[in-house]
Amino acid sequence: MNIENKYTNDGSTYSRENFKVEITDLMLYDRLHTLSAEYSVSVELLVNAAVKRLIEDIDFVRNLRGGKVNPK
């Protein structure tokens, strides 16, 4: 799976990074493709949403450990 919409800020300009993620869990692979077909969205979009959610959850837990609570 190639992820093509990753941008990095190297100062004043943004550049695109391409990288490949290998999904080794076959059940996860099948589930992603099933959801992709069911909702007519790309697998890449589902993966991006899942990774974004994971990072937000990790940041939330880190903030809780640091004593920061920001209800939204």
Beta strands, then each sheet from edge to edge (+ up, - down):
strand 1: 2-9
strand 2: 14-20
sheet 1: 1+ 2-
end
